[in-house]
Amino acid sequence: MIFLALGTQLPFDRLTRAMDGWCARNPDAEVLGQIARLGPENHRPAHFDWVEMMPPEDFGAAFARAEFVVAHAGMGVIITALTLGKRLVIMPRRAELREHRNDHQRATAARFGTRPGVTVVEDEAALHAALDRLRADPPSPGAAQAADHADPDFAAAIREFLLTGRRRS
């Protein structure tokens, strides 16, 4: 399953529409999206299952089940993917397209795009190519995770919170 995670604050019609187009050409792909809010175009995906919001436990379960994740360049989704060792495709929101207030997501994508298992795309064509490539290539063992660079107890606490929405006792 491919999980599309677009954050909780702003709509992202460009990525939603691009994903819907790819799914139309790949009807066998199982995709679940949390698209947060409908954007100015009010694009409602027709070719994949989606919800506007998920409770934290459902979000964690979808993330855990995903073969890979497609997302905006939000820190929450990036940290979750790295913590869980999920391959990640990031399409940063762009200020000039009025998708965000500034281009901090582009800077974030540039910073994390060099990590193993992270692919940054800027447009629909690059997204479609990345999705095709990831589906053709199974995940490689030993993908870099945040846990590889963080205190193990801290990483376990973050992992539990991300998957369940509850703090460790």
C-alpha positions in Angstrom: 0.0 0.0 0.0 1.1 3.5 -0.7 0.3 6.1 1.9 -0.2 9.8 0.8 0.2 12.1 3.8 -0.4 15.8 3.2 -0.3 17.3 6.7 -3.1 18.9 8.7 -2.8 22.6 8.1 -3.0 23.4 4.4 -4.5 21.8 1.2 -2.1 20.6 -1.5 -4.2 20.3 -4.7 -1.1 20.0 -6.9 0.1 16.8 -5.2 -3.4 15.4 -4.7 -4.2 15.9 -8.4 -0.8 14.4 -9.5 -1.3 11.3 -7.3 -4.9 10.9 -8.6 -3.5 11.0 -12.2 -0.9 8.3 -11.4 -3.6 6.1 -9.8 -5.8 6.5 -12.8 -3.0 4.9 -14.9 -2.2 2.3 -12.2 -5.6 1.0 -11.1 -4.0 -2.0 -9.4 -2.1 0.2 -6.9 -3.6 0.4 -3.5 -3.3 4.0 -2.3 -4.7 5.6 0.9 -4.5 9.3 1.4 -4.9 11.8 4.2 -5.3 15.0 2.3 -6.1 17.2 5.3 -8.4 19.8 3.6 -9.7 20.3 0.1 -7.9 23.1 -1.7 -9.1 26.0 -3.7 -9.6 23.7 -6.7 -11.7 21.4 -4.4 -10.1 18.4 -6.1 -11.7 15.2 -4.8 -9.6 12.2 -5.8 -11.5 9.7 -7.9 -8.8 7.0 -8.2 -7.7 6.3 -4.7 -9.2 6.0 -1.2 -8.8 9.1 0.9 -10.0 10.9 4.0 -9.5 14.5 5.2 -8.3 13.5 8.7 -7.4 10.3 10.5 -7.2 9.7 14.2 -3.6 9.3 15.3 -3.9 5.5 15.7 -5.3 5.1 12.2 -2.6 7.4 10.8 0.1 5.3 12.6 -1.4 2.1 11.3 -1.5 3.3 7.7 2.1 4.6 8.0 3.2 1.2 9.4 1.5 -0.8 6.7 2.7 1.4 3.8 5.3 0.0 1.4 6.3 3.7 0.9 5.0 7.1 1.7 4.3 10.1 -0.6 4.1 13.5 1.2 4.6 17.2 1.4 7.9 18.2 3.0 6.5 18.5 6.6 8.8 17.6 9.4 6.3 15.4 11.1 5.9 13.1 8.1 9.7 13.1 7.4 10.5 12.2 11.0 7.8 9.5 11.0 9.1 8.0 7.7 12.7 8.0 9.0 11.8 6.6 12.3 9.8 3.7 10.8 12.4 3.1 8.0 9.8 3.9 5.2 10.9 4.9 1.8 9.6 8.5 1.2 8.8 10.6 -1.8 8.6 14.3 -0.9 7.0 17.0 -3.1 7.6 20.3 -1.3 4.9 23.0 -1.3 5.9 26.1 -3.3 5.3 29.7 -2.1 5.1 31.1 -5.7 2.1 28.7 -6.3 0.5 29.9 -3.1 0.8 26.5 -1.5 2.6 27.9 1.6 3.7 31.2 3.1 7.4 30.8 2.2 9.7 28.1 0.7 10.8 26.5 3.9 9.5 23.1 2.6 11.9 23.4 -0.4 14.8 23.9 2.0 13.6 21.0 4.1 13.4 18.8 1.0 16.9 19.8 -0.1 18.2 18.9 3.4 16.6 15.5 3.7 16.7 14.6 0.0 20.2 13.3 0.2 19.3 10.6 2.7 19.0 7.0 1.5 15.3 6.1 0.8 14.2 9.7 0.4 13.3 11.0 -3.1 12.4 14.6 -3.8 10.2 15.6 -6.7 9.1 19.0 -7.9 6.4 18.2 -10.4 3.8 15.6 -11.6 6.1 14.0 -14.2 8.9 13.5 -11.6 6.4 12.1 -9.1 5.0 9.6 -11.6 8.6 8.5 -12.5 9.5 8.1 -8.8 6.3 6.1 -8.1 7.0 3.8 -11.0 10.6 3.3 -9.9 9.7 2.5 -6.3 7.0 0.0 -7.3 9.5 -1.8 -9.5 12.2 -1.9 -6.9 11.6 -3.7 -3.6 12.8 -1.9 -0.5 16.5 -2.5 0.3 17.3 -4.0 3.6 19.0 -1.7 6.1 17.4 1.6 4.9 18.7 4.5 7.0 16.4 5.4 9.9 16.3 8.2 12.4 17.0 5.5 15.0 20.4 4.9 13.4 21.4 8.4 14.6 19.4 8.9 17.8 19.3 7.6 21.3 17.5 4.2 21.2 15.1 5.0 24.0 14.2 8.4 22.5 13.6 6.8 19.1 11.4 4.1 20.7 9.4 6.8 22.5 8.9 8.7 19.2 8.0 5.5 17.4 5.3 4.6 20.0 3.8 8.1 19.9 3.7 8.2 16.1 2.0 4.8 15.9 -0.4 5.1 18.8 -0.8 8.8 19.6 0.1 8.0 23.2 3.2 8.8 25.2 5.3 6.1 26.7 4.9 5.5 30.4 
